[in-house]
Amino acid sequence: MKIQDFCDMKKFEEIMQNWAESTGLATVAVGEDGQYISECYNFTDFCIKLTRGSAEGCRRCEKNDREGNGVYACHAGLMDFGIPITLDDGTVLGSVIGGQVLPESPDEERFRATARELGIDEDRYIDALHRVNVKTRKQIEASANLLGDVINMFVRASYATSQNSSIVNRLQEGINKAAEQIVLANENTHQIEAFSNRQKILALNASIEAARSGEAGRGFAVVAQEVQKLAQGMAVTSVNIKNALREVTDTIMQLKQ
């Protein structure tokens, strides 16, 4: 199951973008397979062009993306977050990840050491570092939790709406099918009435012939009587079926409106 299958992704993007613009933090949404399902907002050169630009840095960043939960310090020294996107039953559909901010003024020597370790030009790394926003951990946690709550509420509401729509569609299909079956049942009832009428005529004719035959037709008369009883029973059953079908038809027609 993919979020894109039932969510209005335009509205999804609006939530992500508005949050990023109001908080100054970076963020992106990924599906369960780890692939991006939204635009990247506020991504820094420090992270994208430099840290992830090195093979080892990229490997470490991807590991953080997979394993990071809540707010945490990434391998390069910035604060990141990972908030799962789930349904009410706990099904994980993906996550919103981001951050790329400093919790305090940076220790340049520490970041120079990281640059050397990753094979990145130190001066470029420090220059990019100075353009990274600084937020307290409390601010980062509040912002990340807010985004997680809003996105999860939106996704769950969208899923519920989609499921309800599916149920209504299946119900409508069932109602239409039932209506077709009722039409067929009414046609069959008319056939039963026709059989009953023919049997009544046959029974009457048989009774007349039995009376003409006198003693020799006594056994035939018994058969004629049974046929007449059967015809009467079929007539009563036909009326009961018609009444029941009329009630069901009324109910189905009301549901189709």
C-alpha positions in Angstrom: 0.0 0.0 0.0 1.3 3.4 -1.0 0.4 6.8 0.5 0.0 8.1 -3.1 -2.8 5.6 -3.7 -5.3 7.4 -1.5 -3.8 10.8 -0.4 -4.2 14.1 -2.1 -0.5 14.6 -2.7 -0.9 18.2 -3.6 -2.3 18.9 -0.2 0.4 16.6 1.3 3.0 18.8 -0.4 1.4 22.0 1.0 1.6 20.7 4.5 5.3 19.8 4.1 6.2 23.1 2.4 4.3 25.3 4.9 5.9 23.5 7.8 9.4 23.9 6.3 8.9 27.6 5.6 7.6 28.2 9.1 10.3 26.3 11.0 13.4 26.7 8.8 14.0 22.9 9.1 14.6 20.6 6.2 12.2 17.8 5.5 11.2 15.2 2.9 8.7 12.3 3.0 9.7 8.8 2.0 7.6 5.7 1.3 8.1 2.4 3.0 10.7 1.5 0.3 12.8 4.6 1.3 12.0 6.4 -2.0 11.1 10.1 -1.9 7.4 10.8 -2.3 7.6 14.6 -1.8 9.8 17.4 -2.7 12.8 18.2 -0.6 12.4 21.3 1.5 15.2 23.5 3.0 17.9 20.9 2.2 21.3 22.4 3.0 24.4 22.4 0.9 26.2 21.2 3.9 24.2 18.0 3.9 23.3 17.4 0.3 26.2 18.8 -1.8 29.0 18.1 0.6 28.3 15.4 3.2 26.2 13.2 0.9 28.5 14.2 -2.0 31.2 12.0 -0.6 30.8 8.2 -0.9 31.4 7.5 2.8 29.2 10.5 3.9 26.4 9.3 1.7 26.6 5.8 3.1 26.4 7.1 6.7 23.6 9.5 5.9 21.5 6.7 4.3 22.1 4.5 7.4 20.9 7.4 9.6 17.8 7.7 7.3 17.0 4.1 7.7 17.6 3.8 11.4 17.0 7.3 12.8 13.9 7.5 15.0 12.6 10.7 16.7 15.2 13.5 17.0 18.8 12.4 16.9 22.3 13.6 16.2 23.5 12.6 12.8 27.0 11.2 12.1 28.1 14.6 10.8 27.0 16.5 13.9 23.7 18.1 12.9 20.3 17.3 14.4 17.9 15.2 12.3 14.6 13.5 12.9 12.6 10.6 11.6 8.9 10.3 12.3 7.0 7.2 11.0 3.8 7.6 9.0 1.4 5.0 10.2 -2.3 4.0 9.9 -4.4 3.5 13.0 -3.7 -0.2 13.1 0.1 0.4 13.2 0.8 -0.3 9.5 3.9 1.7 8.5 3.6 3.5 5.2 6.8 5.6 5.3 8.2 8.4 7.3 9.0 12.1 7.3 12.7 12.8 7.8 14.7 15.9 8.0 16.2 18.4 10.4 19.7 19.5 9.1 20.1 22.1 11.8 22.6 22.7 14.6 21.5 22.5 18.3 24.1 25.1 19.3 27.0 27.1 17.8 29.3 24.6 16.1 32.8 23.6 17.2 34.6 24.2 13.9 37.6 22.0 14.7 35.2 19.0 15.2 33.6 19.6 11.8 37.0 20.1 10.2 37.9 16.6 11.5 34.7 15.2 10.0 35.6 16.8 6.6 39.0 15.2 6.6 37.5 11.9 7.6 35.0 12.1 4.7 37.5 13.5 2.2 35.7 16.9 1.9 37.4 20.2 1.5 37.6 21.7 5.0 37.1 25.3 4.0 34.1 24.6 1.9 32.6 22.4 4.6 33.0 25.2 7.2 31.6 27.8 4.9 28.5 25.7 4.3 28.3 24.9 8.0 28.0 28.7 8.8 24.8 28.8 6.7 23.1 26.0 8.7 20.3 27.2 11.0 20.7 26.9 14.8 17.8 25.7 16.8 17.5 24.4 20.4 16.9 20.7 20.8 13.5 21.6 22.4 12.5 23.6 19.3 13.6 20.8 17.0 11.6 18.2 18.9 8.5 20.3 19.0 8.7 21.1 15.3 9.4 17.5 14.3 6.5 16.1 16.5 4.2 18.7 15.1 4.9 17.7 11.5 4.6 14.0 12.4 1.2 14.6 14.1 -0.2 16.7 11.2 1.0 14.4 8.5 -0.3 11.3 10.3 -3.7 12.8 10.9 -3.9 13.8 7.2 -2.8 10.4 6.0 -5.2 8.5 8.4 -8.1 10.7 7.5 -7.4 10.3 3.8 -7.2 6.5 4.2 -10.5 6.4 6.2 -12.2 8.4 3.5 -10.8 6.2 0.8 -12.0 3.0 2.6 -15.5 4.5 3.2 -15.8 5.4 -0.4 -14.8 1.9 -1.4 -17.4 0.4 1.0 -20.1 2.7 -0.4 -19.1 1.7 -4.0 -19.2 -2.0 -3.2 -22.6 -1.5 -1.4 -23.9 0.3 -4.5 -22.7 -2.5 -6.7 -24.5 -5.0 -4.4 -27.7 -3.0 -4.5 -27.6 -2.8 -8.3 -27.0 -6.6 -8.5 -29.8 -7.2 -6.0 -32.1 -5.0 -8.1 -31.3 -7.2 -11.2 -31.9 -10.4 -9.2 -35.3 -9.0 -8.0 -36.3 -8.3 -11.6 -35.4 -11.9 -12.5 -37.3 -13.2 -9.5 -40.4 -11.3 -10.5 -40.2 -12.8 -13.9 -40.0 -16.2 -12.4 -43.0 -15.5 -10.2 -45.0 -14.6 -13.3 -44.0 -18.0 -14.7 -45.2 -19.8 -11.5 -48.6 -18.0 -11.8 -48.9 -19.2 -15.4 -48.0 -22.8 -14.5 -50.6 -22.6 -11.6 -53.3 -21.4 -13.9 -52.6 -24.1 -16.5 -52.7 -26.8 -13.8 -56.0 -25.5 -12.5 -57.4 -25.9 -16.1 -55.9 -29.3 -16.4 -57.3 -30.4 -13.0 -60.8 -29.1 -14.0 -60.7 -30.9 -17.3 -59.5 -34.1 -15.5 -62.3 -33.9 -13.0 -64.9 -33.5 -15.9 -63.4 -36.5 -17.7 -63.4 -38.6 -14.5 -67.1 -37.8 -13.9 -67.9 -38.9 -17.4 -66.1 -42.2 -16.9 -68.2 -43.0 -13.9 -66.8 -45.8 -11.7 -63.9 -46.4 -14.0 -62.8 -42.8 -13.6 -62.7 -42.8 -9.8 -58.9 -43.2 -9.5 -58.4 -40.6 -12.2 -60.6 -38.2 -10.1 -58.3 -38.6 -7.1 -55.3 -37.6 -9.2 -57.3 -34.7 -10.6 -58.0 -33.5 -7.0 -54.3 -33.7 -6.0 -53.4 -31.7 -9.1 -55.9 -29.1 -8.2 -54.6 -28.9 -4.6 -51.0 -28.5 -6.0 -52.2 -25.7 -8.3 -53.9 -23.9 -5.4 -50.8 -24.3 -3.3 -48.6 -22.8 -6.1 -51.0 -19.9 -6.4 -50.7 -19.1 -2.6 -46.9 -19.5 -2.8 -46.8 -17.1 -5.8 -48.8 -14.5 -3.9 -46.5 -14.8 -0.8 -43.4 -14.5 -3.0 -44.8 -11.4 -4.8 -45.6 -9.7 -1.5 -42.1 -10.4 -0.2 -40.5 -9.2 -3.5 -42.6 -6.1 -3.4 -41.2 -5.2 0.1 -37.6 -6.0 -0.9 -38.0 -4.0 -4.2 -39.3 -1.0 -2.2 -36.3 -1.2 0.1 -33.8 -1.6 -2.7 -35.3 1.3 -4.7 -35.0 3.6 -1.6 -31.3 2.6 -1.2 -30.6 3.4 -4.9 -31.9 6.9 -4.5 
